Protein backbone atom coordinates (compact mmCIF):
# COMPACT_ATOMS: atom_id res chain seq x y z
CA UNK A 1 0.00 0.00 0.00
CA UNK A 2 1.34 3.38 -0.97
CA UNK A 3 1.94 5.79 1.84
CA UNK A 4 -0.07 8.53 0.13
CA UNK A 5 -2.73 7.69 -2.42
CA UNK A 6 -4.50 9.94 -4.86
CA UNK A 7 -6.71 9.27 -7.84
CA UNK A 8 -4.69 10.25 -10.89
CA UNK A 9 -7.74 11.64 -12.70
CA UNK A 10 -8.28 13.62 -14.72
CA UNK A 11 -11.04 15.20 -12.71
CA UNK A 12 -13.09 17.35 -15.07
CA UNK A 13 -15.32 20.12 -13.73
CA UNK A 14 -17.02 23.04 -15.46
CA UNK A 15 -15.98 26.58 -14.71
CA UNK A 16 -17.64 27.89 -11.56
CA UNK A 17 -18.16 24.46 -10.03
CA UNK A 18 -16.59 23.02 -6.88
CA UNK A 19 -13.66 20.71 -7.46
CA UNK A 20 -13.08 18.09 -4.77
CA UNK A 21 -9.69 16.42 -4.55
CA UNK A 22 -9.06 13.56 -2.17
CA UNK A 23 -6.05 11.93 -0.62
CA UNK A 24 -5.69 8.99 1.76
CA UNK A 25 -2.66 8.01 3.76
CA UNK A 26 -1.53 4.92 5.59
CA UNK A 27 0.67 6.16 8.42
CA UNK A 28 -1.36 7.23 11.44
CA UNK A 29 1.72 9.00 12.75
CA UNK A 30 1.46 11.61 10.02
CA UNK A 31 1.13 15.04 11.53
CA UNK A 32 1.24 17.67 8.82
CA UNK A 33 -0.52 17.69 5.50
CA UNK A 34 0.06 19.82 2.47
CA UNK A 35 -1.53 20.53 -0.87
CA UNK A 36 0.65 21.63 -3.75
CA UNK A 37 -0.35 22.72 -7.22
CA UNK A 38 1.90 21.89 -10.15
CA UNK A 39 1.43 23.25 -13.63
CA UNK A 40 2.88 21.25 -16.49
CA UNK A 41 6.62 21.77 -16.74
CA UNK A 42 6.76 23.82 -13.55
CA UNK A 43 7.71 23.05 -9.97
CA UNK A 44 5.09 22.61 -7.22
CA UNK A 45 3.73 25.61 -5.37
CA UNK A 46 2.26 25.39 -1.90
CA UNK A 47 -1.47 26.04 -1.67
CA UNK A 48 -2.31 25.10 1.88
CA UNK A 49 -1.24 23.10 4.87
CA UNK A 50 -3.36 21.65 7.65
CA UNK A 51 -2.44 20.07 10.95
CA UNK A 52 -5.70 19.66 12.88
CA UNK A 53 -8.89 17.76 12.20
CA UNK A 54 -11.57 19.82 10.54
CA UNK A 55 -11.63 22.46 7.86
CA UNK A 56 -9.22 25.22 7.00
CA UNK A 57 -10.23 27.87 4.52
CA UNK A 58 -8.08 30.21 2.46
CA UNK A 59 -9.88 32.15 -0.23
CA UNK A 60 -11.42 29.72 -2.70
CA UNK A 61 -9.57 26.79 -1.16
CA UNK A 62 -10.66 24.64 1.76
CA UNK A 63 -8.56 21.83 3.15
CA UNK A 64 -10.28 19.14 5.18
CA UNK A 65 -8.53 16.68 7.47
CA UNK A 66 -9.95 13.59 9.11
CA UNK A 67 -7.23 11.74 10.98
CA UNK A 68 -9.53 8.98 12.18
CA UNK A 69 -10.37 8.07 8.60
CA UNK A 70 -6.91 8.99 7.38
CA UNK A 71 -7.91 11.26 4.59
CA UNK A 72 -7.32 14.82 3.60
CA UNK A 73 -9.16 16.68 0.88
CA UNK A 74 -8.99 19.94 -0.98
CA UNK A 75 -12.05 21.81 -2.19
CA UNK A 76 -11.75 24.50 -4.81
CA UNK A 77 -14.78 26.75 -5.06
CA UNK A 78 -15.69 28.70 -8.17
CA UNK A 79 -13.19 26.70 -10.21
CA UNK A 80 -11.44 28.61 -12.98
CA UNK A 81 -9.69 27.31 -16.10
CA UNK A 82 -6.47 28.61 -14.55
CA UNK A 83 -6.93 26.07 -11.77
CA UNK A 84 -6.28 23.31 -14.30
CA UNK A 85 -3.14 21.62 -12.99
CA UNK A 86 -1.96 18.59 -11.07
CA UNK A 87 -2.63 18.74 -7.35
CA UNK A 88 -0.18 16.94 -5.11
CA UNK A 89 -1.00 15.80 -1.61
CA UNK A 90 1.95 15.52 0.76
CA UNK A 91 2.46 14.66 4.39
CA UNK A 92 5.18 14.96 6.96
CA UNK A 93 5.67 12.69 9.94
CA UNK A 94 6.69 13.90 13.35
CA UNK A 95 10.42 14.16 13.73
CA UNK A 96 11.13 14.24 10.03
CA UNK A 97 11.39 17.25 7.79
CA UNK A 98 11.02 15.43 4.52
CA UNK A 99 7.69 15.26 2.74
CA UNK A 100 6.07 12.20 1.23
CA UNK A 101 4.10 12.97 -1.92
CA UNK A 102 1.19 11.30 -3.59
CA UNK A 103 1.19 10.83 -7.35
CA UNK A 104 -1.15 13.75 -7.85
CA UNK A 105 -4.61 14.32 -9.31
CA UNK A 106 -4.94 16.12 -12.59
CA UNK A 107 -7.73 18.69 -12.58
CA UNK A 108 -9.27 20.04 -15.77
CA UNK A 109 -11.60 23.02 -15.53
CA UNK A 110 -13.49 23.64 -18.75
CA UNK A 111 -14.76 27.14 -19.69
CA UNK B 1 6.79 34.08 0.39
CA UNK B 2 10.21 32.56 0.57
CA UNK B 3 12.15 32.36 -2.66
CA UNK B 4 14.26 29.46 -3.80
CA UNK B 5 16.19 29.74 -7.03
CA UNK B 6 17.83 27.14 -9.22
CA UNK B 7 20.42 27.38 -11.91
CA UNK B 8 20.47 26.44 -14.70
CA UNK B 9 16.81 26.11 -15.60
CA UNK B 10 17.61 23.87 -18.52
CA UNK B 11 20.71 21.95 -19.55
CA UNK B 12 21.50 19.63 -22.41
CA UNK B 13 24.68 17.60 -22.19
CA UNK B 14 26.43 14.67 -23.80
CA UNK B 15 26.46 11.27 -22.20
CA UNK B 16 29.40 10.85 -19.84
CA UNK B 17 29.69 14.48 -18.78
CA UNK B 18 28.94 15.88 -15.34
CA UNK B 19 26.34 18.52 -14.65
CA UNK B 20 26.13 20.78 -11.61
CA UNK B 21 22.82 22.24 -10.48
CA UNK B 22 22.69 25.04 -7.91
CA UNK B 23 19.91 25.68 -5.44
CA UNK B 24 19.85 28.94 -3.51
CA UNK B 25 17.63 30.33 -0.79
CA UNK B 26 17.39 34.02 -1.63
CA UNK B 27 15.92 35.65 1.44
CA UNK B 28 16.39 33.14 4.21
CA UNK B 29 18.91 30.67 5.53
CA UNK B 30 18.42 26.98 4.90
CA UNK B 31 20.37 24.48 6.96
CA UNK B 32 18.47 21.78 5.13
CA UNK B 33 17.48 21.48 1.52
CA UNK B 34 15.87 18.64 -0.38
CA UNK B 35 16.56 17.35 -3.86
CA UNK B 36 13.81 15.71 -5.89
CA UNK B 37 13.63 14.13 -9.29
CA UNK B 38 10.48 13.95 -11.37
CA UNK B 39 10.05 11.89 -14.51
CA UNK B 40 7.28 12.76 -16.99
CA UNK B 41 3.78 12.16 -15.64
CA UNK B 42 5.15 10.87 -12.35
CA UNK B 43 5.25 12.36 -8.89
CA UNK B 44 8.24 13.83 -7.13
CA UNK B 45 10.73 11.36 -5.77
CA UNK B 46 12.96 12.52 -2.95
CA UNK B 47 16.58 11.80 -3.79
CA UNK B 48 18.41 13.20 -0.80
CA UNK B 49 18.41 15.62 2.07
CA UNK B 50 21.20 18.17 1.92
CA UNK B 51 22.58 19.29 5.28
CA UNK B 52 24.74 22.35 5.73
CA UNK B 53 28.06 21.39 7.24
CA UNK B 54 27.55 17.65 7.07
CA UNK B 55 27.00 14.82 4.64
CA UNK B 56 23.83 14.51 2.68
CA UNK B 57 21.32 11.80 3.53
CA UNK B 58 20.36 9.75 0.50
CA UNK B 59 17.13 7.88 -0.03
CA UNK B 60 17.21 4.18 -0.65
CA UNK B 61 18.23 3.34 -4.20
CA UNK B 62 19.91 6.67 -4.93
CA UNK B 63 23.61 6.35 -5.74
CA UNK B 64 25.53 8.83 -3.63
CA UNK B 65 28.61 8.56 -5.83
CA UNK B 66 26.60 9.46 -8.88
CA UNK B 67 24.56 12.27 -7.37
CA UNK B 68 27.00 14.37 -5.39
CA UNK B 69 25.50 16.87 -3.02
CA UNK B 70 27.35 19.73 -1.38
CA UNK B 71 25.73 22.17 1.02
CA UNK B 72 28.45 24.77 1.00
CA UNK B 73 26.68 27.52 2.91
CA UNK B 74 23.40 28.38 4.56
CA UNK B 75 22.03 29.59 1.24
CA UNK B 76 23.53 27.21 -1.32
CA UNK B 77 23.26 23.52 -2.08
CA UNK B 78 24.56 21.92 -5.24
CA UNK B 79 23.70 18.64 -6.94
CA UNK B 80 26.22 17.23 -9.38
CA UNK B 81 25.10 14.47 -11.69
CA UNK B 82 28.32 12.66 -12.52
CA UNK B 83 28.86 10.72 -15.74
CA UNK B 84 25.35 11.48 -16.86
CA UNK B 85 23.49 9.01 -19.03
CA UNK B 86 20.25 9.38 -20.99
CA UNK B 87 18.30 7.65 -18.20
CA UNK B 88 19.31 10.53 -15.91
CA UNK B 89 17.28 12.91 -18.07
CA UNK B 90 14.65 14.30 -15.75
CA UNK B 91 13.30 17.34 -13.96
CA UNK B 92 15.40 18.05 -10.87
CA UNK B 93 13.84 20.24 -8.20
CA UNK B 94 15.17 21.46 -4.89
CA UNK B 95 13.19 22.69 -1.93
CA UNK B 96 13.85 24.28 1.42
CA UNK B 97 11.80 24.23 4.61
CA UNK B 98 10.76 27.63 5.93
CA UNK B 99 8.66 29.08 8.70
CA UNK B 100 9.06 28.99 12.47
CA UNK B 101 8.64 25.24 12.59
CA UNK B 102 10.36 24.66 9.24
CA UNK B 103 7.18 22.91 8.20
CA UNK B 104 6.42 24.57 4.92
CA UNK B 105 8.58 23.69 1.96
CA UNK B 106 9.12 26.01 -0.94
CA UNK B 107 10.38 24.67 -4.21
CA UNK B 108 12.83 26.08 -6.66
CA UNK B 109 11.72 26.42 -10.28
CA UNK B 110 13.46 23.20 -11.29
CA UNK B 111 16.16 22.19 -13.74
CA UNK B 112 15.31 20.24 -16.87
CA UNK B 113 18.24 17.93 -17.65
CA UNK B 114 18.49 16.25 -21.03
CA UNK B 115 21.35 13.84 -21.61
CA UNK B 116 22.00 12.97 -25.23
Interface residues (C-beta under 8 A of the other chain):
Chain A: X32 X34 X36 X41 X42 X43 X44 X45 X46 X49 X88 X92 X97 X98 X99 X100 X101 X102 X103 X104
Chain B: X1 X32 X34 X42 X43 X44 X46 X49 X93 X97 X102 X103 X104 X105 X106 X107 X108 X109 X110 X112
